[in-house]
Amino acid sequence: MREEPGGSLILYHGWSSSASRKVRFALAEKQLAYTSHPINVRKNEHHAPAYRKINPNGLVPALVHNGVQLIESTFIGEYLDEAFPDRPIRPADPVERHAMRLWCRDVDEKYLPAVLKHNWQLTIHPIAREWSDAELDEKLANIPNPQRRQFWYRMARDPFTRDELEEATAVMRGLIRQMEETLSVSDRPWLTGETFSLADISVTPYVKRIEELDPAQLDPSTNPRTADWWQRLTARPGFQAAHIGAYSEQADPEYPGPRVTDNPVDT
Ligand SMILES: N[C@@H](CCC(=O)N[C@@H](CS)C(=O)NCC(=O)O)C(=O)O
């Protein structure tokens, strides 16, 4: 293991969480050793007071670097690249960096809410619908984010309709369309150009989920550029080390996860 000159990194994350997957991928690409602290969202561990001291929004992931608490996956990615400049994951060119940030914003604002609908319906709804009204009230009282409180309420009492889920799938297909267009126009290997960047990292958990929900989207005959990008991306050692596996397997509360205390990419 490489001795980390920047000190200790502790990652609080969910194995199946899209935002956590982004940060694991960034850490792996930068070959940074970290201590893995999995948080089980299905067991509401992220709403516990001790965790909310680390991330007051009650969301995963959170990264603690030498005792400093960092939240928001996109900002954590940028932070890592600033704090640890080796193996950059941001383009040096300001125009490309701007493009990278636009991708990251789209992921956070558009694609995360869409994928959450599918993921929650599958894994949270079966648990939350069993809660009594008193249990539900108690759980909702621990959720700091009003939008997520509403999400949890819906999972318990008013699950997403077929139309809402189809709408979410359409949004996710829109990501592939956007990628296909960008890669075709630029004719370059990565979303912002020649440099693999946080833009590619950010979309990865969503492309992985689309691969599971609608595999035809990644067929070379449908979206050749994106299919090619996906092949190149999944061959990266950083992707392998980030443990971005099958959603339903990693969402299982009993999923043991690899014992990631070091970054296995490290040599
Ligand atoms: N903008 C935040 C979003 C984090 C987020 O939504 N995390 C999800 C998992 S992907 C979560 O903690 N969900 C649990 C909940 O909403 O209660 C980030 O990028 O870090």
The ligand as an SDF file (V2000), in Angstrom:
LIG
                    3D

 20 19  0  0  0  0  0  0  0  0999 V2000
  -26.2700   15.4680   -3.7750 N   0  0  0  0  0  0  0  0  0  0  0  0
  -25.8890   14.3870   -2.9020 C   0  0  0  0  0  0  0  0  0  0  0  0
  -26.9320   13.2920   -3.0450 C   0  0  0  0  0  0  0  0  0  0  0  0
  -26.6310   12.1360   -2.1430 C   0  0  0  0  0  0  0  0  0  0  0  0
  -27.7620   11.1160   -2.1660 C   0  0  0  0  0  0  0  0  0  0  0  0
  -28.8640   11.3860   -2.6250 O   0  0  0  0  0  0  0  0  0  0  0  0
  -27.4710    9.9450   -1.6460 N   0  0  0  0  0  0  0  0  0  0  0  0
  -28.4950    8.9200   -1.6040 C   0  0  0  0  0  0  0  0  0  0  0  0
  -27.9230    7.6080   -2.0920 C   0  0  0  0  0  0  0  0  0  0  0  0
  -27.4390    7.7580   -3.7720 S   0  0  0  0  0  0  0  0  0  0  0  0
  -28.9780    8.7710   -0.1790 C   0  0  0  0  0  0  0  0  0  0  0  0
  -28.2640    9.0220    0.7610 O   0  0  0  0  0  0  0  0  0  0  0  0
  -30.2300    8.3580   -0.0270 N   0  0  0  0  0  0  0  0  0  0  0  0
  -30.8260    8.1220    1.2420 C   0  0  0  0  0  0  0  0  0  0  0  0
  -31.9600    9.0460    1.5290 C   0  0  0  0  0  0  0  0  0  0  0  0
  -32.2880    9.9040    0.7090 O   0  0  0  0  0  0  0  0  0  0  0  0
  -32.5550    8.8730    2.5990 O   0  0  0  0  0  0  0  0  0  0  0  0
  -24.4980   13.8700   -3.2740 C   0  0  0  0  0  0  0  0  0  0  0  0
  -24.1920   13.8830   -4.4760 O   0  0  0  0  0  0  0  0  0  0  0  0
  -23.7200   13.5000   -2.3790 O   0  0  0  0  0  0  0  0  0  0  0  0
  1  2  1  0
  2  3  1  0
  2 18  1  0
  3  4  1  0
  4  5  1  0
  5  6  2  0
  5  7  1  0
  7  8  1  0
  8  9  1  0
  8 11  1  0
  9 10  1  0
 11 12  2  0
 11 13  1  0
 13 14  1  0
 14 15  1  0
 15 16  2  0
 15 17  1  0
 18 19  2  0
 18 20  1  0
M  END
$$$$
